[in-house]
């Protein structure tokens, strides 16, 4: 047998020390990667928060005192309606009345309309949160000098008004309600399509299919589909759901006549197809992770394949399947490109009232607002991003709670 | 499968060969397993003992490439004939696996599930108690039937698996090295249990442990790799006493006395 050489006694200590050094260097590298990740994520978050709060310099185009004899907030509902009727053009008034009849609007809503349409806020300049906190005096001096008429106010752009109001052409009055509801509808339809179909496909691939050429081909395709750019799914959605299936997606076969195929249904189905590979792959992994010994035990007591899958494989794979659906939901909430192609409305102030209504979604809204020139729209875009993140977090938390509930006690 | 049967054999094989693809893993096995006796299958690793055992309740069906030549007869019916449903075979021939594999459910459900899916109509509580008593586990778990089966020790889990098997009242119980993952005391309890079970069931056990085979079994089949294809086959099948004291085959003698490479 050949003689192997290992470090001698005196070299051993050095050798071990060198090995520790090497390990230490790697540890530092891993720590650095973690830090980079944390820093970039916090920078993202801080940047968004920075935009969502801060000072605003604005003035009124019409002085509120001149609009009415009484102070505005003391006016009754009837008086506010009369005021709107007298000051607005007939066309504008009728349009508002068509959206929601004036009599049905609350006093606060009407007051908002008076500010929005008659008094009209003119935002001169907005300041970021960091500037507002650190350079308060400079901001005040600048505003006094540049806009002597203007009022300066610290504003929380992410107000409850912002969350509950529909879209408006004025940033100060715009909200995300329409977009948030649109996003919820989208995710709902997408998951309702992708979860049952995806889990079914995963069960078939994992438990029933034989490992032959065709099934391997299908498997490879599913894996690749998960990486196809979302815009391609948008094209698919446009061609199939919006155009070919227009009778269904516009709701005309259900007697709905006022829309074309560019509805929540088309967009939701497109999103469902888009997240389907994610659901399938995650469900497959979850099913694969169920130990074979459990299947054998079930078969050993005379269970059929379906009984084994239903009573043992699925319950044990459920947490993993739900993890996959969390990923799928996150993706469906965040995707923008396919929605643009499928035809999300860019300006819509009516809440979606069913799967066959026109829609917009949060990412579309954010995209629209960031593209505007007026700085105040950038602030509400930041606020909308926070709303989107919050929506995502809520959806994920719900799924995680569900998962913990379903998770076997054993 | 008619239940009337007059022979003393619970199950027998005729020229049974088992293939994985083209490889003949087990070749030409002829065994007659007596009812209400314990038959041990011994032999070196990789000689096809487990493959042979799993052929009896068609567990090999799950290996896609496996195929069988010859016959396994139970009450005169070939278990591999076309009109036999493997699900029914597995209900009548239960199996206990090498590693305890209770379902990740409660102790109660571990036993009731198999009974329920097989259409058990009767008092489930009684069945659970009876089965657990049959597996000598009742006294230890009677107060925690709703607790997880995973909270039990390895030996208890294995007895739970035996209880689960006898709950569906099979005629034959196959045991694939049931004590190999257990400590000596748990092993002893399983062996004692087997002597009890023998009164009602026919037991076939694969074991690596020759002392165990000598202690528990009535008959022993000695398997060994054989011939140019290196297929496993039964080289000697006889009374356990004879196999261990006065084997006919020289290879058996070498193996049971520990002289085998």
Interface residues (C-beta under 8 A of the other chain):
Chain A: X210 X211 X291 X293 X294 X296 X297 X298 X299 X300 X301 X302 X303 X304 X307 X311 X312 X316 X408 X409 X410
Chain B: X57 X59 X62 X64 X87 X88 X90 X91 X94 X95 X97 X99 X101 X102 X103 X104 X105 X106 X113 X114 X117 X118 X148 X149 X150 X161 X164 X165 X167 X168
